[in-house]
Amino acid sequence: MYSKLSSAVMIGIDGFHVEVETHLQHGMPQYHIVGLPGPIIRESKERVRAAIVNSGMTFPLMRMTQNMSPAHLKKEGAQLDLALALGILAAQNERLAARLSEYGIIGELTLDGMLKPVSGIYSLLEGFRSKGIDKVIMPVENVCPKDVYGEMMLFGVNSLKVLVEALISDTLIPSSRQETIKQTSDTTTKTMDYSEIIGQTHALRALEIALAGHHNILFVGPPGCGKTMILKRLQTVLTKPSIAERIEISKIHGLLNPEMHIANILDRPIRMPHHSISRAGMLGGGLRCLPGEVSKAHLGILVLDELSEFKTEVIDALREPLSTGEIAMTKGQNHVVFPATFQLVATMNPCFCGYKGSQYKTCSCTESRRRQYRAKLSGPILDRMDMIVYMDRVPADVFRKNDDRMNSEAIAASISNFQSAAQSENMVLEEGVQRKLHAYYENGKLSLRSLHKIEAIARTIAGLSGMTCINEKHLFEAFFYYGDSLRQVEQH
């Protein structure tokens, strides 16, 4: 007696299709699971046996072998419980085996035959979709909203007994799915607004350019000038992720949080680790090769407040993900690649005392202390900062002025309009702009990387202005945010 069913496993955040084969023959009662199973799957034999018996069905006293192919792929996770149980039942019932041949099956079983939700549901669904399987049986808590994987038919069930009865009687129907999952909003973030920041218009303008063009940005300034206030209001201006991006984000966070059974992430992630974080915490790793902060910030923002307080090895470790957009890790026989396409937003003081370059307070650091402070940031890391903005203390008379301030709604609308326009328009450089850039490169003032970054910033500025041609005004503003602010900090 033989049956073959479809299930899926995860490696990293990627889903892979797995075939569960079951062979029953007369002989001494034995139960073997082969195909490189992990410890959780080896323990599933007892869960499967108890679930079948407690569901009122007969567990065969035969020699049973279940194989999970491909055999070279290491299988982990309790989501194979349901497929293993149905494989045993299908091997004894040809009608049940025929009905199950077109379904993908995932779910964890309890001893009484009930189904528990599993983590990493979107990664598992990707594994099924890669093989053209569009019908999936799963725990009812794992059924995804209709706006995600709408082309797939998802069948949510509560127990093994109800599922088998529905399959035999051909009464299994797809679950009704809501349009989307509402995410609980953070009321604290919603009450914040960039209009509360006074006298730092150039910094907010730089932030608008950086977020629109996905440029890495570093704010440098003395204590109390508003750097952290800018960081805390980032969520108020970020664009919403697309459906594909929500899936990518949810695959990572669903792996880390087993309680998150379905993708309920509607906003881009903003990760703000403490400066005491280790290199492994930033990049990821451990026995299970879990993603770190750079991967948790995938398609979002990694915020490093007080960048100079982070360990030098942690800062330098960001060079690879900033360049490649991914992190590759190997632990024993496990080799996984986690995505890490994030935007870096960082702040720091210009020196130990924090007042170097300030017009309102004199720096008390010695020259050796300043060199020691600057040595924490290597040249390659600073080179990966597309924009460096110097901020200073706001004068007292600015608070008395009733000037127009940039608010979050206006910044968010500007960023959204730029991103929609940039998809359909190709910007060109005026001849004068091209000559200036070439002249700077020939004089040795710019490297090829710097030339590319300045041009990219200028393109963003032109796009925010609603123009399709980059002129000298856009170029000069790009030069200010890329180079002039850095030289200003170094010269003070």
N, C-alpha and C positions, 0 to 999 in steps of 0.2 A: 504494500500500500504506500502511495507516494502522493505528495502535494508540493506545490511551489507557489509562494506568495511574495509580494513586494513590500519592502519597508525601506527605511533610510537611517543613516547615522551621520554624525557630525565629526569633522576633523578641523580644528580651529573654529572658524565661523562658516565654513563651506559644508554644504550638504551633499551626501553621496548615496546613490541608489544601492540597495542591498537586496539580494534574493534570499529568502528563507526557504530552504528545502527540508522536507520531513520524510523520513523513511521508517515504516513500521514493519516488523517481521516477527514471526513466532519464535519464542526462545525464552531464555532466562530474562526476567524483567530488568531492564537497564535503561538508563536515560543519559545520552551523551550529547553535548553541544560542541561542535567543532567550527573552525573558520576564524581562528584568532579572536575569541571572545575575551572581553575584559572582565574584571572581577565582579562588576555589577551584573553583567549578563550571565556569568556562571552561577550567581545566586538566584537568577530568575527561575531556575528549574523548580524550586520549592514554591515560589509565588504562582507559577503556572499550574502546578499540580493542585495546590489548594484552591485556586480560583475556579478550575474546572469542576472539582468535586463539589465545592460550595455553591456552584451555579446549577446543581442538579443534573450534571452530565457525568458520563463515565470516563475516568482516566484509564487508558488501556494498559493492562499489565502485559506488556510486550517489550521487545528489544527496540528501542527508539533511538534514532540518530537524526539530529537536526544540524544542517550545514548552512552557514552564512557566507555567500559568495559576493564579491571576489574574496578568495581566501587570504590574499596577502594584505588586505586592508584591516587594520585593527579596529574592532567594534567596541564602542563604549556607550553606556547609557541604558536606562530602564525603558526607553520608548519602544524597544523590541519585544516587550512582554506580550502584548496583544497579538503580534504576528506569530510568535512562537506558540501561543495557545491555540490560535485559529489554525495554524499549520497542523497541529495534532488532530484537531477535530475534522479538518478538511480531508486529511489522509484516510479517515474512516467514512467519509460521506462525499460521494462523487458530485452530488448536486451542490453541496456547499462549496466544494473546490471549484466548480465551474463558475459559480457566482462571484467568488473572491478573486478570480484571475484578472479582472480589470481594475481592481482597487489597489491603492497604496494604503498601508496600515501602520499606524503608530499609536502608542498608548501604554501607560504603565498600569499594571494590575495590582489591586489589593488582594488579600487572602480570601475575601468574601466575594470576589469577582467583579468589584466595582472598578471604574476607570478613573485614574488620576491624571491631571494635566501634566505635560512635559515641558521642559524648557527648550529654547532654540527652535520654536515652531517654524519660523520663516526659513531658517537654514534647511530644515528637513523638507519643507515644501519645495525649495529650490532643487533638492535632490530628486524629488519626484518629477518636477517639471522638466528637468534635463533629460529624462527618459520618456517624455511624452505622456506621463500618467496625469490625468486631469480629474480623477475621482479619488478622494482620500477619506478614509475612515479614521476618526480621531476622537479624543475626549471632548465633550461638549464645551468645556471651558477654553479649549484651544481654537475654537472656530473663529476665524479672522473676520474683520469687518468687510463689507461688500466692496468698498472702494479699493481694497488690496486683494490681489489675486481673484478678481471678479470672474475671470474666465474658468476658474476651477470649481468643481462641485465638491463641497465639503459636507461630510456626514458626521454630525456630532452625536455621540452615544454616551450613556451613563454606566452601562454594565455589560458584561460579556453575555449573560443570558438573554437580555433584550436584543442585543446585536445578532446573535445566532438565530433567534426566532424570526427576526425581521428579514434576515438573508434567506432563510429556508422558505418563508412564505412570500418572498419577493415584495415586501412592504417597506423596505428601507428607502426613506426619502431624504433629500438634501436639507440641511438646516437652514432656517431663515436667518439672514444676516442683516445687521443694522448697517447703515451707510458708513458710519465711522465711530470710533471710540472717543468719547470726550475725555480730555485730559484735565485733571484738576490743576487749575492755574494758581500761580504764586501771587497772592494778593499784594505782598510786599513789593515785588517787581513791578506790578501793574501800577502802583501808586507813584513810582519813581519816574522822573522825566528829565531830559537833558536841559530843559529850561531852568532847572534849579542851579545849573553851573553858570557862574557869573565871571565875565572877563576873560574867558579862555576860548574865544571864537575861533582862533587859528587852530587850536588843538581839536575842536569839534569838526572843523572843516577837514583836517587831516584824517580824522576817524571816518568821516563820511567817504572820503576818497578810498581809504584802505578797505572798508567793508564792501564798497561797490566793486572794487577791482580785485578783492582777495589778496591784498598786499600785507605782508607782515609789518608790524609797526611797533616802535619802541618810544615810550614817553619818558623823557628825562626831566627831572625838576626837583626843587627842594621840598621838604616836608610841608604838607598842608596846602599845596597849590591846586589840588583837585584831581590828581592822577587816579586815585582809587575810586572817586566818585564817578569818573568816566567808565571805569571797568564795571561797576555795579549796575550800570544802566544799559549794558550791551544788549540784553534780551529784548529791550523795548524797540530796537531798530532792526533786528535781524529778520530776514525774509523767511517765509515758511518753506520747509523742505518739500520736494516733490514726492510722489508716491514711491518711486524707485529709491530716492534718498531715504525716505522713512524706513523702507525695508532694510537698507544697508545699516542704518543706525540701530534699528531694532535687533538685527542679527547679533550685533556686538553686545548690546546691553541685555538682551535676552539670555545670552550665554553667561553673563556675570550675575544675573538676578533670576534664580529659578522661580521666584514668585511671579515674575512678569510673564504670564502665559501667552499673551498676545501683544502685538505692537501697539502700544498706546502712546507712542512718542510723536507728538505733533510739532515740536519745536526743535530747532538745531541745538545740539549739546554745547554747553559752556562749562569747561572743566577748569577749576581754579585750585590746583594742588598747593599744599603748604610747602614752604621753602626747605623743610626738613626731609622731603621725600627722597627715597633712594633711587639709584639708577634702575633697579629692577621694577620699582613702583612706577617709574616714568615710562619705561619701554615695555614692560611686561615680562612674563617668565613664570618660574615656579614649576612644581611637579606636573601640573596640568597644562602648562604653557598658556596662561590666561593673559588677555590683553592688558596693557598698562594705560596710563593717562593719555598718551599720544593717540592710541586707538579709540579710547573712550571719547576723544574730541573729534573723531572722524566726521567730516562734513560739517564741522562746527568750529569752535574757537577754543584754543588752549591759552588760558590767561596765566601769566607768571608775574604776579605782583612782587615787587622788590627782587628783580631778577638777579642782582648782584649777591643776594643772600643765599641763593641756591648753590649747591656744591658744584665745583668746576667740572667734575666728571659728568654730572647730570646735564649741565648746560651743553657741554661738548657733544653729548650723546644725541642731541637733537639735530645734529648736522645731517645725519643720514635720512631720517624721516622727512625733514624739511626739503631735501633734494629729490627723494624717490617717491614719497607719499605712501610708504609701506614699511613694515617691520618684519623681518624674517628671523625666526627663532628655532633652535634645535635643542631638544631635551631627550636624551636617550635615542629611541627610535622614532620619536615624534618630531616632525618638521612641519611647522605651520607658518603661514604668512598672513599677518593681520594688516588691514588697510589703515593708513594714518595720514589721510589728506586733510590737514587742518590749517587754520589760519592762526598765526602766533601774534598775540597782543601782550606786550610786556611793559613794565614800568621799572624805574630805578632812580636812585638819587645820583647826582653827579660826582659825589665823593663821600667819604666816611661821615663827615659832619652834615653833609647834605646841602651846603650853600655855595658850592663853587659855581661861579657865573651868575649868581643872584645879584640884582641891583639893590636889594634891600637889606642884605646882611652879608658880612664879610666871612669868607671861608677861613676856618681855623686849622685846617689840615696842613701838614708839612708836605714838601714835594715828594718825599719818599713814600708817605702814606697815600698820596694821590696815585703814584705809579703802582703801588701795591693794589689799590682799589681797581684801577683800570685793567690790571693783569687778570682779574677774574673773568673778563670777557675776551675771548680770543678773537683774532682777526677774522677767521672764517665764520664765526657766529655773527659778528657785526656785519659782515658782508651779506649775510642772509636776511638781514633786516632791510626791507625795501624802503621803509620810511622811518626817520628818526626825528622826533619833534621835541624841542626844548620848551619847557613851561617854567614860568616864574610866578612868584607871589603876586596876587592881584592888589593893585593900589586901593587905598581906602575910598578915594573919590568915585571909583567905579561902582561901588555898592549904592551910592546915592543917585546914580543915573538910572533913568527908566528907559534903558536902551532895548532894542529888539534882540531877543535871545533865540538861539536855535533850539527848537523843541524836538522831541523824539518823533512825533508824527510827521513833521516835515522832512527829517533826515531819512526816516523809513520810506517815505513816498519817493524821495529822490533816488535812493538805492534801488528800489523796486522798478522805477521807470528806466533807470540805466540798464539794468539786467535784461529787461524785456526788449530794449532797443538794440543792445549790443548783439543780440542773436541774429538780427536781420541786416545790420549795416556794417560795412567794412570801412574803417577809417584810414585815411592816407595822410602822409606828412607833406607839408608845404616844402618847396625847394629850399627856402631859407632855413627851415628847421633841420632838414637833412644836412645842409652844409655845416651848420653849427655843430651838430653831433659828430660828423666826420672830422671836423677840425679838432674838437676836444679829444677824440680818440687818437688822431695822428700826433697830437702834442703829448700824449702819454698821460693826460689827466683822467681818462676813463678807461677801464678795462671793458672787454666785450660783455661781461656780466653786468657791469654798471650801465653800459650803453643800453642793453636790453631792458633793464629795470626802469631806467628813466623814461624810455620810450613807452613802456607799459603804463607807468603812472600818468604820463601825458595823455595816453589814449583814454584812460579812465576819466581824467579831468575834462577832456573834450566831450566824452560821452555824457557826463553829468551836465554839461552845458547844452546838450542837445545838438551838438555839431558833429559833422562827419569828417572834418578836416582838422588836423592838429596844427595850430599856429604857434607863434613865438610866445604868446601869453601863456598858453598851456605848458610849453616847454619850461619857461622860467619858473612857474609854480612847481612843476615836477622837480626841477633842480633844487628849489628851496627845501622841499620836504625830504629829498634824498641826500643832498650833499651839504647845503648851507647850514642846516641845523646841526649836523655832525661836526662840521668845522667850528661852529659857534661854541659847542660844548668843549672841544679840545683846546680852543684858544683861550678860553676864560681861565 
